[in-house]
Every structure is written in structure tokens, then in C-alpha cells.
Amino acid sequence: MAKTISVDPEALRADVRDKYRDVALHPDGEFHFHTGRPLAALLEYDTAVVDSLPDRAVESFAGVGNTSSLRPLQAGERVVDLGAGGGFDCFVAARAVGTDGQVIGVDMTPEMLEKSQATATEMGLTNVEFREGLLEHLPVDDGWADVVISNGVINLCADKTAVFAEAYRVLRPGGILQFADIANGKPVPDAATCDIDLWTGCIAGGLPLEEWQAAIKSGGFVDITFGPPVDAFGGSRGEKNARAYDVHAHVFLAKKPA
């Protein structure tokens, strides 16, 4: 299981909201991470799909991996995106699952929700909706989803056990969890895990690969695999801290038993 972290969850959420409010409202600002179309290219999203999206659908993208790199989404699937932000991964998923599928994006930052909802309306999408909520308490019915995705967000949650329990709950039997997140190759000192700035800097909330796998397994998932390391922070303002703790992103894949 993931180790217990001594950080105030409410204070952490407030700081995360503040940071990602800026990403929603000022997508061209300077952040510790890459954003937008350059990031989508770095993470090897399908160029044709990204090019077909309006700027507003892409500019606030701030993920760390391509969640479909190990398993493409299938037509007709029902998908839940944990921490949907400005909606980029939801819009990519909506195209993959088609009109017979459905996508629900969950986020806690009002400005991100306003942006994603307005973009979906602007694009005329009828198979995507966005709901306000926490990853530890998803506003989704039991067993609704075929797939749960997330991109660089679970590391920002103090209680990862609760997040994986909720992902398990909303998946149907045999459903798939596929998410991208950061793993640190060097230990993060205990004092640093209490530093909220290092959490929102995508350093303190990451786990070593073996701890990610243990946390996923403790949530009841099986057939756990992960992809190769992704240098998501190279060339960004956060590169120095990422190098200090050997931080790379990985895509994880697991299944809820049938």
C-alpha cells in the first residue's frame, strides 16, 4: 500500500485549485510543467486528432503521459477521466469511443470545469459531460465505466488508497484502469513530503514504481503492467527537481477482476 503522507488534504486541494486555476485562465503562462500542443506532441498523441481540436481544447492540457499508449480506447466504451482539467483527454477519448460511447470528466477546479464544459458545447459534443467532484468521492454510479483514465493527477491526492477504491467502484467487472503518473527513482525526504509546494510541483506526491504497483494491487486490481519511462519534465521549469529525485512518468494498466 502507499505510505501515509503527513500533509493536510484540504490545504493541498486548495493549493492545487489555485495552481490549476491559473492553467485554465492563463494557459500561456509559465508553469513548472509543459502544457498545450507542445506537450501533446512530446507525449506522442495522434497528431491528426490533436490538430483537429480547437486551441481552447488543448491549451490547458497539463498531463504527463499518453494514457492510451498501452491500450487504445475502443468504440462504444464508457470512460471516466479522473482530474479532467480543461478536458483535453476527454475530447480525445470522445473521438475514440464514438457516438455509441460516453465520457465523464471529473474535476474539482471551477475554472477548469467552466472551460471544459464551454469547449464541449462549442464543439457540439453530445457524448462528453463534466462533473464537479473529488477523486476520493467520484460522482459516478457503481459499475458504470468500462475504462477509468487519469493523467498526472493521482500524485496530487494525499489519499491514493481512496482514489483507487473509487476507481474500482465505478468500473464494471472486467473494466480497465489506465493512467499516467509520476514515479520517483530516488527517495523523497520525509520533510519534503510535508511541503505542499513540492506536491503541486509533482515531486512529493509521486511514488516509486513498486509502491505504485502495490497501491494499485491493494485497490483490488490485477494484471498490473506499466510502460517505459517518459521524460515529461525535460526542458521545463520543473526539470531541476525532477532530476534531483529521478522523476519520470509512466503509463499504468490494470484490470478489475471479472
Residue pairs with C-beta under 8 A, 6 or more apart in sequence:
1 161
1 214
1 215
1 218
2 160
2 161
2 207
2 211
2 214
2 215
2 218
3 211
5 158
5 193
5 204
5 205
6 190
6 193
6 194
7 158
7 193
7 194
7 196
7 199
7 204
8 196
9 158
9 159
11 196
12 156
12 158
12 196
12 199
12 200
13 108
13 134
15 196
15 197
15 199
15 200
16 108
16 109
16 156
16 199
16 200
17 108
17 109
19 31
19 200
20 62
20 85
20 109
20 111
20 112
21 109
21 110
21 111
21 112
22 29
22 31
23 29
23 31
23 35
23 60
23 62
23 85
23 86
23 112
24 60
24 85
24 86
24 109
24 111
24 112
24 114
24 115
25 111
27 35
27 36
27 59
27 60
27 86
28 59
30 237
31 62
31 236
31 237
32 201
32 202
32 233
32 236
32 237
32 238
32 241
33 39
33 62
33 64
33 152
33 202
33 232
33 233
33 236
33 237
33 238
34 42
34 62
34 232
34 233
34 235
34 236
35 59
35 60
35 61
35 62
36 58
36 59
36 60
36 61
37 50
37 58
37 59
39 61
39 62
39 63
40 50
40 58
40 61
40 88
41 47
41 50
42 232
43 63
43 64
43 65
43 66
43 230
43 232
44 66
44 69
45 66
45 92
46 92
49 92
49 95
50 58
50 92
52 95
53 88
53 91
53 92
53 123
54 119
54 122
54 123
56 86
56 115
56 118
56 119
56 122
57 86
57 87
57 88
57 91
57 119
57 123
58 88
59 86
60 85
60 86
60 88
60 112
60 115
61 85
61 86
61 88
61 89
62 85
62 152
63 88
63 89
63 151
63 152
63 180
64 151
64 152
64 180
64 181
64 182
64 202
64 230
64 232
64 249
65 151
65 152
65 180
65 181
65 227
65 230
65 232
65 249
65 250
65 251
66 180
66 251
67 89
67 149
67 150
67 151
67 178
67 179
67 180
67 251
68 92
68 93
68 96
68 149
68 178
69 227
69 251
70 178
70 225
70 227
70 251
70 253
71 176
71 178
71 253
72 96
73 79
73 93
73 96
73 97
73 101
73 147
74 96
74 97
75 96
75 97
75 98
75 100
75 101
76 97
76 98
76 100
76 101
77 96
77 97
77 101
77 146
77 147
78 97
78 101
78 102
78 103
78 104
78 144
78 145
78 146
78 147
79 90
79 93
79 97
79 101
79 102
79 103
79 104
79 145
79 146
79 147
79 148
79 149
80 103
80 104
80 105
80 106
80 138
80 140
80 144
80 145
80 147
80 148
80 149
80 167
80 170
81 89
81 90
81 93
81 103
81 104
81 105
81 106
81 148
81 149
81 150
81 151
82 106
82 135
82 138
82 148
82 149
82 150
82 153
82 154
82 163
82 167
82 179
83 106
83 107
83 108
83 135
83 150
83 151
83 152
83 153
83 154
83 156
84 90
84 105
84 106
84 107
84 112
84 116
84 130
85 107
85 109
85 112
85 116
85 153
86 112
86 115
86 116
86 119
87 105
87 112
87 115
87 116
87 119
87 120
87 128
87 130
89 105
89 149
89 151
90 103
90 105
90 116
90 120
90 128
90 130
91 119
91 120
91 123
91 125
91 128
93 103
93 149
94 101
94 103
94 125
94 127
94 128
97 103
97 127
98 127
99 126
99 127
101 127
102 127
102 128
102 129
103 127
103 128
103 129
104 128
104 129
104 130
104 131
104 140
104 144
104 145
105 116
105 128
105 129
105 130
105 131
106 130
106 131
106 132
106 133
106 135
106 138
106 139
106 140
107 113
107 116
107 130
107 132
107 133
108 132
108 133
108 134
110 132
113 130
113 132
116 130
117 130
120 128
120 129
120 130
131 139
131 140
132 139
133 139
135 150
135 153
135 154
135 157
135 162
135 163
135 166
136 157
136 159
136 162
136 163
136 166
137 166
138 166
138 167
138 169
138 170
140 170
141 170
142 169
142 170
143 169
143 170
143 171
143 172
143 173
143 175
144 170
144 172
145 170
145 171
145 172
145 175
146 171
146 172
146 175
146 176
147 171
147 175
147 176
147 177
147 178
148 167
148 170
148 171
148 175
148 176
148 177
148 178
148 179
149 178
149 179
150 167
150 179
150 180
150 181
151 179
151 180
151 181
152 180
152 181
152 182
152 202
152 232
152 249
153 181
154 160
154 163
154 179
154 181
155 181
155 182
155 199
155 202
155 205
155 206
155 207
156 199
156 200
156 202
156 205
157 163
157 205
158 205
160 207
160 215
161 215
161 218
161 219
164 177
164 215
164 216
164 218
164 219
164 220
164 221
165 219
165 220
167 177
167 219
168 177
168 219
168 220
168 221
168 256
171 177
171 256
172 256
173 256
173 257
173 258
174 255
174 256
174 257
174 258
175 255
175 256
176 253
176 254
176 255
176 256
177 216
177 221
177 252
177 253
177 254
177 255
177 256
178 251
178 252
178 253
178 254
179 251
179 252
180 230
180 249
180 250
180 251
180 252
181 206
181 212
181 249
181 250
181 252
182 202
182 203
182 205
182 206
182 232
182 247
182 248
182 249
182 250
183 206
183 207
183 208
183 209
183 212
183 229
183 247
183 248
183 249
183 250
184 203
184 206
184 207
184 208
184 245
184 246
184 247
185 208
185 245
185 246
185 247
185 248
186 244
186 245
186 246
187 208
187 245
188 198
188 203
188 204
188 206
188 245
192 198
192 203
192 204
193 204
195 204
198 204
198 241
199 205
201 238
201 241
202 233
202 238
202 242
202 247
203 238
203 241
203 242
203 245
203 247
206 245
206 247
207 215
209 226
209 250
212 226
212 250
212 252
213 224
213 226
216 224
216 252
216 254
217 224
220 256
220 257
221 254
221 255
221 256
222 254
222 255
222 256
222 257
223 253
223 254
223 255
224 252
224 253
224 254
225 252
225 253
225 254
226 250
226 251
226 252
226 253
227 250
227 251
227 252
227 253
228 250
229 248
229 249
229 250
230 248
230 249
230 250
230 251
231 248
231 249
232 242
232 248
232 249
233 239
233 241
233 242
233 247
234 242
236 242
241 247
242 248
